[in-house]
């Protein structure tokens, strides 16, 4: 009986620990059409980001010039749903377009204008606490 009580006590105490969850290792790399800012013939800057079951954006930083920017986010996850938005009320001017829901295997594109140089944080609002954030930098003209 004493052994049963001690075993149960060990299980209860283990459940009360303050350990952070172990996140999966990010193994994706930018390449191909992912992570490179390109400019179309009409001057639109384009970039593709990926996100997956590892709670990161690949790449998590990119730099553009002032002007029109088109961001495509591709969810390569097997299980997780993500979104993409620029962090509200941060950066020189808030950027409104967002991708509200992106299921596994889906992708979506937003287009917007940036005129103010600076750093514009972005996030998956579902996984901020797990560190799924990044930054778009707009260079000074």
C-alpha positions as CSV (number, residue, x, y, z in Angstrom):
1,X,0.0,0.0,0.0
2,X,2.8,2.4,0.9
3,X,4.4,1.7,-2.5
4,X,1.2,2.6,-4.3
5,X,0.8,5.9,-2.3
6,X,4.5,6.8,-3.1
7,X,4.0,6.1,-6.8
8,X,0.9,8.2,-7.0
9,X,2.6,11.0,-5.1
10,X,5.5,10.9,-7.6
11,X,3.0,11.2,-10.6
12,X,1.2,14.1,-9.0
13,X,4.4,16.0,-8.2
14,X,5.7,15.4,-11.7
15,X,2.5,17.0,-13.2
16,X,3.1,20.1,-11.1
17,X,6.6,20.9,-12.4
18,X,7.3,24.2,-14.1
19,X,9.1,22.7,-17.1
20,X,8.5,24.4,-20.5
21,X,7.2,22.2,-23.3
22,X,9.8,20.8,-25.6
23,X,9.3,22.3,-29.1
24,X,10.1,20.3,-32.2
25,X,13.3,21.3,-33.9
26,X,12.9,23.6,-37.0
27,X,14.4,21.7,-39.9
28,X,13.1,23.7,-42.9
29,X,15.4,26.0,-44.8
30,X,14.8,28.8,-47.2
31,X,15.4,27.9,-50.8
32,X,13.7,27.7,-54.1
33,X,10.8,30.1,-54.1
34,X,11.0,30.4,-50.2
35,X,12.7,33.2,-48.4
36,X,14.0,35.3,-51.3
37,X,12.5,38.7,-52.0
38,X,12.1,39.1,-55.8
39,X,10.7,42.0,-57.7
40,X,8.1,41.5,-60.5
41,X,8.2,43.5,-63.8
42,X,5.6,45.9,-62.4
43,X,7.7,46.6,-59.2
44,X,5.9,44.5,-56.7
45,X,8.2,42.8,-54.2
46,X,7.3,39.2,-53.5
47,X,8.4,36.7,-50.8
48,X,7.2,33.3,-49.8
49,X,7.4,32.1,-46.1
50,X,6.7,28.7,-44.8
51,X,5.4,27.5,-41.5
52,X,4.9,24.0,-40.1
53,X,4.6,21.8,-37.1
54,X,7.7,23.4,-35.6
55,X,6.1,26.8,-34.7
56,X,8.5,28.9,-36.8
57,X,8.3,31.0,-39.9
58,X,11.0,30.3,-42.5
59,X,12.6,32.7,-42.9
60,X,11.6,34.7,-39.8
61,X,13.2,37.9,-41.1
62,X,13.2,39.6,-44.5
63,X,14.0,43.1,-45.9
64,X,12.1,45.1,-48.5
65,X,12.2,48.6,-50.0
66,X,9.3,51.0,-49.6
67,X,6.5,50.2,-52.0
68,X,4.1,47.3,-52.8
69,X,4.9,44.0,-51.0
70,X,3.2,40.6,-51.7
71,X,3.7,38.0,-49.0
72,X,2.7,34.4,-49.5
73,X,2.6,32.1,-46.5
74,X,2.6,28.3,-47.1
75,X,1.6,26.0,-44.3
76,X,3.7,22.8,-44.7
77,X,2.5,21.3,-41.4
78,X,1.0,17.9,-41.2
79,X,-1.2,18.8,-38.2
80,X,-1.1,22.5,-37.1
81,X,-3.2,25.4,-38.2
82,X,-1.5,28.8,-38.3
83,X,-2.2,32.4,-39.3
84,X,-0.2,35.4,-40.3
85,X,-0.5,39.0,-39.2
86,X,1.6,42.0,-38.5
87,X,1.7,42.5,-34.7
88,X,-1.0,45.2,-33.9
89,X,0.2,48.6,-32.8
90,X,3.9,48.0,-33.4
91,X,6.2,49.4,-36.0
92,X,6.0,52.8,-37.6
93,X,2.5,52.2,-39.2
94,X,0.3,49.2,-38.5
95,X,-0.1,46.9,-41.5
96,X,-3.7,45.7,-41.8
97,X,-3.8,42.7,-44.2
98,X,-3.6,39.4,-42.5
99,X,-4.2,35.7,-43.2
100,X,-6.7,34.6,-40.6
101,X,-6.5,30.8,-40.9
102,X,-4.1,28.5,-42.8
103,X,-4.7,24.8,-42.5
104,X,-2.1,22.1,-43.2
105,X,-1.2,22.1,-46.9
106,X,-2.8,25.5,-47.6
107,X,-1.2,28.8,-48.7
108,X,-2.5,32.3,-49.0
109,X,-1.2,35.7,-50.2
110,X,-1.6,39.3,-49.0
111,X,-0.5,42.5,-50.7
112,X,0.1,45.9,-49.1
113,X,2.0,49.1,-49.3
114,X,4.8,50.1,-47.0
115,X,6.1,53.7,-47.0
116,X,7.7,54.1,-43.6
117,X,11.1,52.6,-43.0
118,X,11.4,50.5,-39.9
119,X,10.8,47.1,-38.4
120,X,7.4,45.5,-38.6
121,X,7.0,42.4,-36.3
122,X,4.7,39.6,-37.6
123,X,3.3,36.6,-35.8
124,X,1.1,33.6,-35.8
125,X,-1.4,34.8,-33.1
126,X,-2.2,31.2,-32.3
127,X,1.4,30.4,-31.3
128,X,2.9,33.7,-29.9
129,X,3.7,32.1,-26.6
130,X,5.7,29.4,-28.4
131,X,7.8,32.0,-30.2
132,X,6.2,31.9,-33.7
133,X,7.2,35.5,-34.6
134,X,9.3,37.3,-37.1
135,X,10.2,40.8,-38.5
136,X,9.9,42.5,-41.8
137,X,12.4,45.4,-42.2
138,X,11.7,48.2,-44.6
139,X,14.8,50.1,-45.7
140,X,15.0,53.8,-45.8
141,X,14.7,55.2,-49.4
